[in-house]
Amino acid sequence: MTRTPHLDGIIDFVKAINFDSLPEEVVDRAGAILLDTVGCALGGSMTSLGTSHAKTLIAVAGYGKATAIGVRGAIDPVTAAFLNSTLSDALDYEDTLIAHPSAVVIPAALALGETVGTTRRELVEAIVAGYEVSIRVARAIMPSAERQREVAVGYAWGAFGAVTAAAHLLQLSEDEMRHAFGYAGAASPLPIWISKWARPLQWLKNNFGEQTRAGVLGALMARGGFRGPERIFDSEYGFWRMVGSDRFDPGQLSKGLGRHYEILQTEFKPYPACRFLHTTIEVIQDLIRDHQIGPEGVEKVTVRSFRGMTEFFGDRRPDTLVDAQFSLPYSVAVALMEVPVGADWYHPRTLKNPALLAIADRVCIETTSDEDFGFAQGVYPTEVHVLTKDGNAFTGARDIPLGSRTRPMSPDSHRSKFMTLAAPALGEAGALEAWTHAQRVELFNLQAWMKALIPSPSASL
């Protein structure tokens, strides 16, 4: 048997994880992430990005027991996981922890959970395991700041979240897990930036769909006897080198595993936009509330923020929803126009609204910090100055976004976010039932729940 000491500790953890031994707050966080991600996928299923993926994948999907949100009829788990991953990230509304772990872990757990007929307890185990392993892989391969500016290594580790969840639910043997992890790493897509490409931006984003597919397919292939590169973390040519990192700290793979839960560090997003823009959006909303500022009265908005805002987030004429998600002027404009938070931010009529685009033209971005936006460590300092046409000036500032560990969203905010995203697809009653059913630990039926998450044929963004 091949010696894989760095991987063996991970395998031991994945095989041993047990619902009854998990802290209550960890179980609660996994449940919150599940609902948040499904809500994001429901919203994403009604976007042009989501429908374009669904139309193509329906034509190539194989037979199976898994559900892809927005697709009627059961399909194979690999395609279902791939599509649900893409839908989860379509609005850039899912959780954040280094990248977006929910966009790979949850779709993999749902697809394999439906396939094998899992309980809610087993589903929670798979979600927690996926987070704990993948975040540690991310920390282990984290490159230097210089390399990260060149290669998107920090977004390349998602397949290990997917394969962990899938391997746990398939109850793979130790040997099968080695091959599954090796396959997932070797089949992962090349690291790709989203914000640094020329506009209009590509729709792959960080390619979470392909990362999820690599993980799910790796687990299934290993169960079928396929041999992958077992030494994916135990070779000088291992995963870290494959994705272009200039560093590898194998100690991070097992650091605190089973004792310190990384899943508790994840942050939820109150706005469907790049996390770096959230503090500015929140300040705008605060100024509107405190000073009754109307969009028609705004003469100029000056945003003073960290390095990278002007270069990567300054687009005043976003061509698609993805461009808009990475546009500070557009985000300021939708906030000033008080467009309902959610998928409406990227409705075609919103994207082309002349009044909204006129406001975007009045937004000026100034750089005040030399800190690289990609290494802000959860702190995104911003100062917002609003000058009105009648000569009044209002100022606000914020460093830490809402939904962070020190400024969590309220339970009512989580429920409101889910209902806002789910109701257009499922109807108010269907969305409420989906929310309620997910809370039933002992009576939860994953197959029935997933079938109820298929939007009606008339639903569209």
N, C-alpha and C positions, 0 to 999 in steps of 0.2 A: 504493500500500500504506500502511495506517495505521501511523504511527510509534508504537512501544510499547517505548521503551528499557528500562523497568523489567522488562517481561515478556521481552524478547528475550534477556537474559542467562540467564534460567531456561531458555528454549527451547534455547539453544545447549548448556547443560549436559546437558539431558535427551537430546538427540540424540547427544551425544558420549560419554556414559558408557559405559565398556567394562570388562567383567569382569577382563581381564588387567591393567588399570591400577589396579585397586582394591587397597588395602593388605590384607594377609591378615587382620588383625584386624577390618577392616570386613566382609569376606566371612564370617568366622566369626560376627560379631554378627548379620548378616542371617539366617544359618542358624538361630541360636539363637532369634531373634525369630519366625521362621517356625514352628518347632516349638512354642514357648511359646504362640503365638496359636492354632494348631490344637488344642492340648491344651485351652485355655480354651474354644474353640468346641465341642469334644466334650462337655466338662462342661456347658456352657451349653445344649446341645441336649436335655439330659435334665431341665431345669428347667421349671417352669410358665411362666415368661416365654418360654423358647425354644419350647416346644411350641405355645403360643398363636400365636406368629408363624408357625411352620411350617404349622399347620393352615390359616391364612388364606391364606398365600402359595402353597401348593400349588394352591389353587383358582383362582388368577389367573395363575400362572406361564405363560410362553410356552415354545415349543420352543427348544432350544439344546443346546450341548455342555458346559455347566457343571454343577457339582455343588454342591448345598447340603447341608451336613452334617445328617444326619437325614432327608433327603428322598430317596426311591428314584426313580431315573430322571433323565435329563439334563433340565435346564431352561435358560431364557435367562440370560445372564450378569448382566443388571441385577438380576433377582430373586435370583439366587444370591449376588451380592455383598452385596445388602441384607440378606438373611437371615444370612449368615455374619458380617457386621459386628455384627448384633444379638446373635448367639450368642457372639461373642468377648467381648462386654462384659457378658453376662448375669450372670456371677459376680463382676464387678469384680476380676478376677484377672490381667488382661493388663498389659503393661508401661506405664510412665509416663514421659512427657517433656513437660512443660507440661500435656498432657492424656493421651490414649491413642492415639498415632499408629498402633499396630499394628492397632487395630480398624477403621481405614479403609484403610490401605495394603495389608495382607495379603489381605483379602477381594477387593479390586479386582484385585490381581496374580494371585490364584488363578483368579478367574472369567475374566479375559481371557486368562490363560496357557493354561487349558484350551481356550478357544475357538480360539486360533490355533495351539496345539500348540507351546508354548515349551519350551526346554531349561532345566535348572536354572541355568545361567550367566545366561541372559536373565532368569530369574525373580529372581535376586539383583540384577541391574542395576536392575530395576524397583523392587524393595523399597528399595534404597539411594537411588535417585533420589526416590522418594516421601517418604522421611524427610527428605532434605536440603532439598527444596523446601518441604514443608509446615511444617517447624519454622522455617524462615526467614520464611515468611509469618506464622506465629504471632508471631515476635519483631517483625516489621515493624508489625503492627497492634496490638501490646500496648497497652492503654489505661492511663491513670493509675489509681492505686489507688482513687481515689474513684469513677471510672466503672466499674471492674471490680466494685465492690460492688453496683452497680445493674444492670449488663448483663453477661451471661456471654460477653463477647467472647473471652476466653481459651480457649474451647472451641468456637469457631465456624469454624475454619480447615481442618477435616479433608477437605473435598471436594478440596482442592488436592493432598493426598497421594494420594487415589484417582485423580484425573485424570492426575497425573504418571505413576503406575505404568501406568495403562491406555494413555495416549498413547505411552509408550515401547514397550510390547508390540505395539501396533497400528501402530507405525512411521509415525506421522502426520507430515505435512509441517510446515514452520514455520508456514505460513498456517493449516493445520488446527489446530495446537496453540493458536494465538491464540484461535480460536473455541471450542476445547474448554475452555480455561481460563476464558474469559469465561462460557460456559454454566455451568460448575461453580460459579463464584462467584455468578452471578445466581440459580441454582437452589438454592443452599444454604438449608437451613431457618433460621428465625430462631434466634438464640442463646437457649438455655434452661438455667436452673439446675436442678440436681437436689436438692441438700441444702437449699435455701432455701424450697422449697414446703412447704405444710402436709402433715402426715401424714394418711392413708397416701400415700407418694410415688408419683409417676407412673412408668411403666415405660419411657418414652422415654429417660430419663436425659438425656444431652447430645445425643441424637438422632444418634448416629454412623451408624446405618443409612441415614437420609435423606442425610447428608453423603456417604456412600459411593456411594449411588445417583446423586446429582447428578454426581459425578466420573466414574463409569463411563458413564453415559448421555451426559454431555457429550462424552467421547471418541468414542463411537459416533456421536453426532449429527454431530459435526464431520467424521468420516470420510465420512458420507453427504451432506455438502455444506451442512449447517446453519450459519448465521452467528450467532455469539454476540457479546456486547459485548467487542470486542477490547481496549479500554482499561481492563480490569478493575483494573489497578494503575497506570494512567497517566492517570487522570482525577480531578478534584477530587470527583467523585461516585462514586469507585471503591469497591472491596470494603470497605475499612476504614470508610467512612462508612455503607455498607449495613448493616453489623452493629453499628453504634452506637459505634465507638471514637472517642475524642477525640484520638487520636494516629496518625500514620503516618510511619514512618522507612524510606523506600524503599531506603536504603543497606543495610539488613539483608537484603534479598532476594538480594543477590549477595555479601555479606560472607563471605569464606573459601570460597565455593562451589567444590568440586572440590579443595580443599586441606585444609580443616578439616571433619571428618565429624561432624555432629550425631548420627548414629545411635549413635556410641560413648557418648553421654551418657545414653542411655535406661537406665531402672532396671527390674529385674524384681521381681515381687511374690511373697513366700513365703506370703502369706495372702490368701484371697478376701474382701477388705474394702477400704473406702476407705483410701488410702495414709496419710491423716492418723492412722489408728488403729494403724498397724503397730508403732510404738515401744512403745505401751502393751501390745499383745498379746505382744510379745517379752519385755517385762519380766515379765509374768505367767508365761510359760512358764519363764523363768529362775528365778523364785522357787519355782515348783513343783518344778523339778529340784533346786535347791540346798537346799530346806528341807522337801521331801516334804509339801507342803501339799495336803490333800484338800478337795474342794469342801464336804463336809459340815461341815468344821471352821471355815469362814470366817464371821466375824461381820460384817466390814465391809471394803470396798475403797474407798479414797479415791484418786482420780486428779487430780493437779494438772497442768494443761496450759494451752495457749495459748487466746487468745480465740476464741470460736466453738464450742468443744466443748460447752458447756452448751446453747447456743441451737440448734445444728444436729445434734448427735450424742447428745442425752440421752434419746432414746426408750427406755423400758424395756419396752414391749410392741409390738415391731415386728409389723406386720400381714402383711407379705410378705417375700420374700427381699430385695427392694430396700431396704425400711425397715431390715432387719437389717444390711445392708452398711454402713449409715450410722448405726449405733447402737453407741456405746461400751459401755454396760452389757451389751448382748447379746454383743458381741465378748469382753469380759472373762469373761462367763459361759461361753461355749463353750470358751474357753481353760482356765478353771478346771475345767470338766467333762471336759477332754481329749478332746473330740469330734475324731475324725480330721480333719485339715486337708484341705479340699476341698469338694466339693459337698455332703457330709454336713452341713456347717454350716447348710445351708438346706433340708434335708429337712423336709417338713411335720411329722414327729414331733419333730424338733429344735426347730423354731419354737414348738411348743406344749407342750414338755416342762415340766411344773410345777416340777420341781426346778431346772431351768436358769433359769426366769423368777424363781424365788425368789432365786437368787443375783444376778440382774440388779437386783432391788430393793435389794440391799445395796451397790450401787455409787454412790458420791457423786463428783461432778465439781466441782472448784474451779479457778477461773481465776487463773493466776499471771503471765501475760504479756499485754501489750497488743498484741502482734503479731497481725495479721490472719491467720487460718489459710490464707487463699487465697494468701498471698504469703510462705509459709514457706521458699521456695527450697530445698526438699529437707531442711530441718532441722525436726523435729517434737518439740520438747522435752516430756518427760513425767516426772513423779515418781509412783510407785505405792506406796501404803502399804496393807499387808494386816494386818488385826487378826484374830487367830483367837479362837475361843470360849474357849480356855484361857488367854487373856491375852497370848499372844506377838504381837510386832509385827515385821513384815519390810518392808524398803524397797528399792526399786530405781529406777534412773533410766536414761534413754536419750534421745539427741538425734537420731541418724542411724539410719534403718531398715536392716535387712538387705535386700540386693538393690540397694543404692545403689552408686555408683561407687567409694566408699572401703570399702564392706563388701559385696563381691559374693557372690552365691550360688555354691556350688561346682558343678562339673559333675555330680556325683552328685545334688545337690539339684534341678537342672534336669531330669534324667532321672526322678527320683522324682516330681516334680510332674506331668510328662507322663503317666507310667504310672498315677498315681493318678486322673487325669482321664479317660484314654483307656480303661483296662481295663474299667470298668463298661459301656462302650458297645461296645467291640470285642472284649472278652475279653483275657486276658493275652497270648496268642500274637499276636493281631491288633495289640494295642498295641505289642508289642515289634517286630513287623515294620514297623509304621508308623514307629517311631523309627529303626530301622536303615536302612530304604529311603531316608529323607530325607538320610542321610549320604553317599549314593553320588552324587558329583558327576557323573561321566560316565555312569553307568547309570541315573540318576534318570529316571523316567517320570511326569510330573505327572498325566496322565489316569488311569493305573493307580493311582497313590497316592491321588488324591482319591476314586475309586470305592471304595477300601478303607476310607475314613473314614466310611462310612455305618453308623450303629449298627444292631444287630439289631432286628427288630420287637418283641422282648420287653423291650428295655432301657427303663427308666424310672427317674426319680429317686425 
